[in-house]
Amino acid sequence: MIASLRGILTYKSTNHIIVEVQGTGYGVSVPLSTFYQLPETGETVFLNIHTYVKEDLINLFGFITVEEKRIFQSMISVSGIGPRLALNILSGMTPEDLTSAISSKNAGRLTSLPGVGPKMADRLIFELKDKIGAAASTPARLMQEENSLTEDALSALTNLGYKEAAAQKAVDRVCKECKDALSLKEILTESLKLLSK
């Protein structure tokens, strides 16, 4: 799984961008909220990546902030919402406005987005109000740091050859059982202990 990319932005359009990392160009789909914050082509860019795998298809979706990625992942967990629609929703509304609309159960605001009808708006509110509402009360900076560390740990473990599901389970258990903030090294050390049992 690719969790993030840092490389040279060699091409950008509203449909997709290309990030070159050590000679390999990665095609990445991004929402408009991310597109408008991209540097000029030829400059270095860092993106939080969601790797979407379906049968023989692998798509990369990139986001400037961890919060955008988190909301995107929450949306695609909702029945009937695929990655393209989730990307369109994020292109039509900032993460803050989307969180606010869902938390306040503002279906009318959601139906103003392309591809979102009344039933889809109701489903978004019903399935995400608790997830997004709870996350909205957590300071964004702390959430970003925690998500970034767990994703880095997961990426490192899968690169070491552990299966993603097992690695995710170990990382989640370490983070859940430890009440204190952990460094990346500590998360990896404790996760490796669990995986070696």
ABEGO torsion letter per residue (X at the ends): XBABBBBBBABBBAABBBBBBGGBBBBBBBBAAAAAABBBBGBBBBBBBBBBBBEABBBBBBBABAAAAAAAAAAAABBGBBAAAAAAAAAABBAAAAAAAAAAGBAAAAAABBGBBAAAAAAAAAAAAAAAAAAAABBAAAAAAAAAAAAAAAAAAAAAGBBAAAAAAAAAAAAAABABBBBAAAAAAAAAAAAAX
